[in-house]
Amino acid sequence: MHEELFIPSINQLRYAGYHVLAALVSEVPATKEEECRKAKSHCLRAIYDAYDNEINFTLSKINQFREDYKSIQILPTFPEYSQILVEARRAQSLLIKARKSNDARRGYYSDARDVARSLRAAVCAIEDIREELNKVVAQHNHGVLIRWATILVTIVGAGAAVAAAPFWY
């Protein structure tokens, strides 16, 4: 889905590798344990960063969809859209909560995995429905064009009738 490399996660894994290597070469058990703890912490941070990036990416796709189809009613064609918006709000609140405190971040990993999976499915669903919604937009735009054309013809006709009125007598 999102194909560019995400550098912060890669850096965290690089740091984890450094700590794993330090643990392997250390002869002191306490140092080995501390280096392994640091490596694990960096791995968790890499996971956090990757989920954070994926959630932000999928939220941007959902927001773009919302912007693309703001002129039409989506729910009649795509009833699942309301649930997608609920999931998007849940994801936004999860991101905000995780950024506010380190304590909230500990529970973030499992929640983020579920939210990322859900948003990934939502983005697939909105991409699948785009073709149908484009038809609705085209129909809507055609209706708007017909209304404006009718108004314009009525105004021109009324203007012509008023302009021609002196010649009727």
Backbone as JSON, one array per atom type, in Angstrom:
{
  "sequence": "MHEELFIPSINQLRYAGYHVLAALVSEVPATKEEECRKAKSHCLRAIYDAYDNEINFTLSKINQFREDYKSIQILPTFPEYSQILVEARRAQSLLIKARKSNDARRGYYSDARDVARSLRAAVCAIEDIREELNKVVAQHNHGVLIRWATILVTIVGAGAAVAAAPFWY",
  "N": [[0.84, -1.19, 0.0], [1.65, 1.45, 1.04], [4.51, 2.42, -0.18], [7.04, 3.55, 0.19], [10.14, 3.6, 1.95], [10.31, 3.8, 5.48], [12.15, 5.79, 7.29], [12.61, 6.44, 10.14], [11.81, 4.05, 11.5], [13.59, 2.2, 10.43], [15.99, 3.26, 11.36], [15.62, 2.88, 14.12], [15.71, 0.1, 14.24], [18.3, -0.3, 13.42], [19.67, 0.84, 15.58], [18.85, -1.01, 17.5], [20.15, -3.28, 16.57], [22.78, -2.5, 17.06], [22.8, -2.55, 19.88], [22.26, -5.27, 20.34], [24.57, -6.42, 19.3], [26.41, -5.27, 21.07], [25.58, -6.54, 23.41], [26.21, -9.17, 22.79], [29.01, -9.15, 22.65], [29.77, -8.41, 25.14], [31.09, -9.28, 28.33], [30.05, -9.07, 30.77], [27.37, -9.95, 32.74], [25.29, -8.2, 33.65], [25.56, -6.05, 31.94], [25.05, -7.29, 29.48], [22.35, -7.91, 29.88], [21.26, -5.33, 30.16], [21.87, -4.21, 27.64], [20.35, -5.89, 25.99], [17.81, -5.19, 26.89], [17.74, -2.54, 26.01], [17.9, -3.0, 23.26], [15.48, -4.33, 22.82], [13.74, -2.27, 23.49], [14.26, -0.44, 21.44], [13.35, -1.95, 19.26], [10.62, -2.1, 19.86], [10.03, 0.59, 19.63], [10.5, 0.92, 16.92], [8.4, -0.56, 15.89], [6.26, 0.94, 16.9], [6.75, 3.37, 15.52], [6.4, 2.5, 12.87], [3.71, 1.65, 12.84], [2.52, 4.07, 13.51], [3.21, 5.62, 11.28], [1.87, 4.17, 9.26], [-0.79, 4.42, 10.1], [-1.13, 7.21, 9.98], [-0.75, 7.56, 7.22], [-2.91, 6.06, 6.12], [-5.03, 7.47, 7.24], [-4.71, 9.88, 5.9], [-5.38, 9.08, 3.33], [-8.08, 8.46, 3.7], [-9.05, 10.98, 4.4], [-8.54, 12.31, 1.98], [-10.31, 10.97, 0.32], [-12.72, 11.76, 1.51], [-12.62, 14.48, 0.91], [-12.62, 14.37, -1.9], [-15.21, 13.49, -2.47], [-17.03, 15.24, -1.31], [-19.15, 16.67, -2.33], [-21.29, 15.04, -2.76], [-23.77, 12.69, -1.53], [-22.57, 10.07, 0.25], [-23.28, 7.82, 1.74], [-25.73, 6.51, 0.76], [-24.77, 5.03, -1.42], [-22.6, 3.76, -0.36], [-22.79, 2.33, 2.38], [-21.08, 1.43, 4.4], [-19.36, 3.45, 4.91], [-19.83, 5.15, 7.11], [-18.95, 3.62, 9.28], [-16.26, 3.48, 8.66], [-15.52, 6.12, 9.06], [-15.9, 6.27, 11.82], [-13.89, 4.5, 12.66], [-11.69, 5.95, 11.75], [-11.79, 8.22, 13.4], [-11.34, 6.94, 15.84], [-8.72, 6.06, 15.42], [-7.39, 8.53, 15.19], [-7.74, 9.55, 17.79], [-6.34, 7.63, 19.21], [-3.71, 8.05, 18.29], [-3.26, 10.64, 19.29], [-3.48, 10.2, 22.04], [-1.32, 8.42, 22.46], [0.84, 10.06, 21.89], [0.78, 11.84, 23.93], [1.67, 10.72, 26.36], [4.18, 8.54, 27.75], [3.29, 6.36, 29.18], [0.81, 5.78, 28.03], [1.7, 4.96, 25.6], [2.67, 2.4, 25.94], [0.48, 0.65, 25.87], [-0.21, 1.11, 23.35], [0.87, -0.37, 21.22], [-0.48, -2.93, 20.71], [-3.09, -1.98, 20.31], [-2.63, -0.26, 18.17], [-1.87, -2.01, 16.15], [-4.28, -3.35, 15.62], [-5.9, -1.17, 14.86], [-4.47, -0.2, 12.64], [-4.71, -2.38, 10.91], [-7.48, -2.4, 10.54], [-7.87, 0.15, 9.37], [-6.39, -0.19, 7.06], [-7.94, -2.06, 5.68], [-10.18, -0.45, 5.38], [-9.25, 1.56, 3.66], [-8.79, 0.03, 1.38], [-11.45, -0.63, 0.83], [-12.58, 1.92, 0.29], [-11.15, 2.6, -1.97], [-12.07, 0.67, -3.7], [-14.74, 1.43, -4.07], [-14.67, 3.82, -5.4], [-15.07, 4.0, -8.24], [-17.84, 3.61, -8.57], [-18.79, 5.79, -7.08], [-17.74, 7.85, -8.59], [-19.41, 7.71, -10.79], [-21.79, 8.56, -9.58], [-21.05, 11.17, -8.93], [-20.68, 12.2, -11.52], [-23.31, 12.0, -12.47], [-24.56, 13.72, -10.66], [-23.25, 16.13, -11.3], [-24.14, 16.42, -13.92], [-26.86, 16.82, -13.47], [-26.74, 19.27, -12.1], [-25.69, 20.87, -14.12], [-27.81, 20.78, -16.0], [-29.81, 22.08, -14.5], [-28.68, 24.68, -14.25], [-28.49, 25.36, -16.94], [-31.2, 25.41, -17.61], [-32.08, 27.53, -16.0], [-30.57, 29.59, -17.13], [-31.56, 29.63, -19.79], [-34.22, 30.32, -19.24], [-33.88, 32.9, -18.15], [-32.68, 34.24, -20.34], [-34.74, 33.92, -22.19], [-36.81, 35.31, -20.89], [-35.67, 37.83, -20.84], [-35.47, 38.34, -23.59], [-38.19, 38.37, -24.24], [-39.04, 40.61, -22.8], [-37.48, 42.55, -24.04], [-38.53, 42.44, -26.6], [-41.1, 43.25, -26.26], [-41.97, 46.0, -26.81], [-42.29, 45.89, -29.55], [-44.52, 44.41, -30.03], [-46.84, 45.83, -30.12]],
  "CA": [[0.0, 0.0, 0.0], [2.51, 2.61, 1.18], [5.67, 1.69, -0.62], [8.34, 4.14, 0.47], [10.74, 3.18, 3.22], [10.1, 4.74, 6.58], [13.48, 5.89, 7.86], [12.7, 6.32, 11.6], [11.74, 2.64, 11.92], [14.86, 1.58, 10.04], [17.0, 3.73, 12.32], [15.41, 2.21, 15.41], [16.2, -1.28, 14.11], [19.77, -0.19, 13.38], [20.09, 1.02, 16.97], [18.63, -2.29, 18.17], [21.27, -4.14, 16.16], [23.97, -2.07, 17.8], [22.69, -3.04, 21.26], [22.38, -6.73, 20.3], [25.99, -6.68, 19.13], [27.06, -4.93, 22.34], [25.25, -7.61, 24.36], [26.93, -10.39, 22.41], [30.46, -9.06, 22.91], [30.01, -8.1, 26.55], [31.35, -10.41, 29.21], [29.4, -8.75, 32.04], [25.94, -10.32, 32.63], [24.41, -7.03, 33.82], [25.66, -5.26, 30.7], [24.31, -8.06, 28.47], [20.92, -7.73, 30.15], [20.92, -3.93, 29.86], [21.92, -4.03, 26.18], [19.18, -6.59, 25.44], [16.65, -4.36, 27.21], [17.78, -1.4, 25.09], [17.57, -3.5, 21.92], [14.04, -4.58, 22.81], [13.09, -0.96, 23.5], [14.36, 0.11, 20.08], [12.45, -2.73, 18.4], [9.26, -1.64, 20.13], [9.9, 1.93, 19.07], [10.39, 0.74, 15.47], [7.02, -1.0, 15.65], [5.43, 2.12, 17.15], [6.93, 4.31, 14.41], [5.82, 1.95, 11.65], [2.25, 1.75, 12.96], [2.21, 5.5, 13.48], [3.31, 6.02, 9.89], [0.79, 3.55, 8.49], [-2.07, 5.03, 10.5], [-1.18, 8.55, 9.39], [-0.91, 7.41, 5.77], [-4.28, 5.64, 5.81], [-5.92, 8.59, 7.57], [-4.62, 10.87, 4.82], [-6.15, 8.52, 2.21], [-9.5, 8.61, 4.04], [-9.35, 12.41, 4.28], [-8.57, 12.65, 0.57], [-11.58, 10.42, -0.16], [-13.76, 12.65, 2.02], [-12.53, 15.71, 0.13], [-12.99, 14.08, -3.29], [-16.64, 13.22, -2.63], [-17.79, 16.08, -0.39], [-20.31, 17.27, -2.99], [-22.39, 14.07, -2.91], [-24.07, 11.84, -0.38], [-21.84, 8.82, 0.06], [-23.91, 6.69, 2.44], [-26.65, 5.67, -0.03], [-24.01, 4.14, -2.3], [-21.54, 3.1, 0.41], [-23.25, 2.41, 3.78], [-19.98, 1.13, 5.32], [-18.57, 4.66, 5.08], [-19.97, 5.69, 8.47], [-18.07, 2.83, 10.15], [-14.89, 3.89, 8.33], [-15.29, 7.4, 9.75], [-15.76, 5.94, 13.25], [-12.54, 3.93, 12.81], [-10.72, 7.04, 11.55], [-11.77, 9.02, 14.64], [-10.69, 6.1, 16.85], [-7.29, 6.1, 15.13], [-6.88, 9.85, 15.54], [-7.66, 9.67, 19.25], [-5.25, 6.74, 19.64], [-2.45, 8.76, 18.02], [-3.15, 11.76, 20.23], [-3.24, 9.63, 23.37], [0.03, 7.85, 22.49], [1.83, 11.15, 21.85], [0.72, 12.62, 25.18], [2.44, 10.15, 27.47], [4.87, 7.26, 27.54], [2.46, 5.3, 29.75], [-0.2, 5.44, 27.03], [2.38, 4.32, 24.48], [2.86, 0.97, 26.21], [-0.69, -0.06, 25.38], [-0.42, 1.54, 21.97], [1.32, -1.34, 20.22], [-1.52, -3.87, 20.31], [-4.2, -1.19, 19.76], [-2.21, 0.28, 16.87], [-1.9, -3.1, 15.18], [-5.69, -3.56, 15.25], [-6.38, 0.02, 14.15], [-3.81, -0.17, 11.34], [-5.33, -3.43, 10.1], [-8.83, -1.93, 10.21], [-7.77, 1.27, 8.43], [-5.9, -0.75, 5.8], [-9.13, -2.62, 5.03], [-11.04, 0.68, 5.02], [-8.68, 2.2, 2.47], [-9.09, -0.87, 0.26], [-12.88, -0.49, 0.53], [-12.86, 3.21, -0.36], [-10.59, 2.57, -3.33], [-12.96, -0.19, -4.5], [-16.03, 2.09, -4.33], [-14.45, 5.07, -6.13], [-15.66, 3.97, -9.58], [-19.29, 3.84, -8.43], [-19.01, 7.16, -6.63], [-17.47, 8.73, -9.73], [-20.65, 7.73, -11.57], [-22.73, 9.4, -8.84], [-20.58, 12.55, -9.11], [-20.99, 12.59, -12.91], [-24.76, 12.19, -12.54], [-24.82, 14.94, -9.89], [-22.77, 17.27, -12.09], [-25.04, 16.54, -15.06], [-28.08, 17.45, -12.94], [-26.44, 20.68, -11.82], [-25.56, 21.52, -15.43], [-29.16, 20.91, -16.56], [-30.5, 23.14, -13.75], [-28.14, 25.99, -14.63], [-28.89, 25.62, -18.33], [-32.62, 25.77, -17.56], [-32.15, 28.89, -15.44], [-30.02, 30.51, -18.12], [-32.53, 29.72, -20.9], [-35.37, 31.07, -18.72], [-33.49, 34.32, -18.04], [-32.52, 34.77, -21.7], [-36.09, 33.98, -22.77], [-37.54, 36.42, -20.27], [-35.04, 39.07, -21.33], [-35.88, 38.52, -24.99], [-39.61, 38.74, -24.24], [-39.13, 42.0, -22.33], [-36.88, 43.41, -25.08], [-39.39, 42.42, -27.78], [-42.44, 43.74, -25.89], [-42.39, 47.22, -27.53], [-42.58, 45.6, -30.95], [-45.77, 43.67, -30.13], [-48.0, 46.74, -30.28]],
  "C": [[0.88, 1.25, 0.0], [3.92, 2.11, 0.95], [7.01, 2.35, -0.33], [8.84, 3.67, 1.83], [10.5, 4.25, 4.28], [11.36, 4.75, 7.44], [13.51, 5.79, 9.39], [12.64, 4.87, 12.1], [13.04, 1.92, 11.59], [15.97, 2.0, 11.0], [16.86, 3.03, 13.67], [15.92, 0.77, 15.36], [17.73, -1.3, 14.02], [20.32, -0.02, 14.8], [19.93, -0.29, 17.76], [19.77, -3.26, 17.83], [22.56, -3.79, 16.88], [23.94, -2.64, 19.22], [22.78, -4.57, 21.33], [23.86, -7.1, 20.17], [26.75, -6.38, 20.42], [26.8, -6.0, 23.39], [26.04, -8.87, 24.06], [28.42, -10.33, 22.76], [30.78, -8.78, 24.38], [30.21, -9.38, 27.36], [30.62, -10.24, 30.54], [27.89, -9.05, 31.91], [25.0, -9.13, 32.75], [24.42, -6.17, 32.57], [24.9, -5.96, 29.57], [22.81, -7.82, 28.63], [20.47, -6.32, 29.79], [20.9, -3.68, 28.35], [20.74, -4.72, 25.5], [17.9, -5.8, 25.71], [16.58, -3.16, 26.27], [17.41, -1.83, 23.67], [16.07, -3.73, 21.79], [13.28, -3.25, 22.74], [13.13, -0.32, 22.11], [13.46, -0.64, 19.1], [11.0, -2.3, 18.6], [9.02, -0.26, 19.53], [9.78, 1.86, 17.53], [8.97, 0.32, 15.09], [6.08, 0.19, 15.81], [5.53, 3.1, 15.97], [6.28, 3.8, 13.13], [4.29, 2.02, 11.69], [1.8, 3.2, 12.86], [2.21, 6.0, 12.03], [2.16, 5.44, 9.06], [-0.56, 4.17, 8.82], [-2.2, 6.43, 9.92], [-1.4, 8.5, 7.88], [-2.35, 7.04, 5.42], [-5.28, 6.73, 6.15], [-5.88, 9.66, 6.48], [-5.4, 10.39, 3.59], [-7.66, 8.69, 2.45], [-9.9, 10.08, 3.94], [-9.42, 12.86, 2.83], [-9.87, 12.16, -0.07], [-12.73, 11.34, 0.25], [-13.79, 13.94, 1.2], [-13.0, 15.49, -1.32], [-14.5, 13.97, -3.49], [-17.5, 14.06, -1.69], [-19.05, 16.67, -1.01], [-21.48, 16.31, -3.14], [-22.63, 13.35, -1.59], [-23.45, 10.47, -0.64], [-22.61, 7.63, 0.62], [-24.92, 5.89, 1.61], [-25.93, 4.66, -0.92], [-23.07, 3.25, -1.5], [-21.86, 3.17, 1.9], [-22.13, 2.14, 4.8], [-19.14, 2.38, 5.65], [-18.66, 5.23, 6.49], [-19.07, 4.93, 9.45], [-16.6, 3.18, 9.89], [-14.56, 5.21, 9.03], [-15.14, 7.2, 11.26], [-14.35, 5.4, 13.52], [-11.47, 5.02, 12.66], [-10.64, 7.91, 12.8], [-11.1, 8.25, 15.77], [-9.16, 6.14, 16.66], [-6.68, 7.45, 15.51], [-6.75, 10.01, 17.05], [-6.56, 8.78, 19.81], [-3.9, 7.41, 19.43], [-2.22, 9.88, 19.02], [-2.79, 11.25, 21.62], [-1.8, 9.1, 23.49], [1.1, 8.93, 22.51], [1.86, 11.93, 23.16], [1.58, 12.04, 26.29], [3.07, 8.82, 27.1], [4.05, 6.11, 28.11], [1.41, 4.83, 28.74], [0.43, 4.69, 25.86], [2.55, 2.82, 24.7], [1.69, 0.14, 25.69], [-0.97, 0.2, 23.91], [-0.15, 0.42, 20.96], [0.21, -2.29, 19.78], [-2.73, -3.13, 19.72], [-3.86, -0.71, 18.35], [-2.24, -0.8, 15.8], [-3.33, -3.31, 14.69], [-6.23, -2.39, 14.43], [-5.76, 0.09, 12.76], [-4.43, -1.2, 10.4], [-6.72, -2.98, 9.63], [-8.79, -0.8, 9.17], [-7.27, 0.79, 7.06], [-7.08, -1.33, 5.0], [-10.07, -1.51, 4.57], [-10.55, 1.36, 3.75], [-8.91, 1.33, 1.24], [-10.55, -0.72, -0.16], [-13.18, 0.83, -0.17], [-12.27, 3.27, -1.76], [-11.48, 1.73, -4.24], [-14.24, 0.53, -4.9], [-15.88, 3.36, -5.17], [-15.14, 5.1, -7.5], [-17.17, 4.24, -9.52], [-19.58, 5.27, -8.01], [-18.7, 8.17, -7.74], [-18.68, 8.81, -10.65], [-21.68, 8.62, -10.91], [-22.35, 10.87, -9.01], [-20.92, 13.04, -10.52], [-22.48, 12.86, -13.07], [-25.16, 13.48, -11.82], [-24.42, 16.18, -10.71], [-23.65, 17.49, -13.32], [-26.34, 17.22, -14.63], [-27.88, 18.93, -12.67], [-26.33, 21.46, -13.13], [-26.92, 21.76, -16.06], [-29.92, 22.03, -15.84], [-30.01, 24.52, -14.16], [-28.5, 26.34, -16.07], [-30.35, 26.05, -18.39], [-32.8, 27.2, -17.05], [-31.68, 29.91, -16.47], [-30.98, 30.71, -19.29], [-33.75, 30.52, -20.47], [-35.05, 32.55, -18.65], [-33.35, 34.94, -19.42], [-33.89, 34.91, -22.37], [-36.89, 35.14, -22.21], [-36.98, 37.75, -20.74], [-35.44, 39.37, -22.76], [-37.34, 38.96, -25.08], [-39.78, 40.2, -23.83], [-38.6, 42.94, -23.41], [-37.81, 43.49, -26.3], [-40.76, 43.01, -27.51], [-42.83, 45.01, -26.64], [-42.79, 46.93, -28.98], [-43.9, 44.83, -31.13], [-46.95, 44.56, -30.41], [-47.9, 47.54, -31.5]]
}
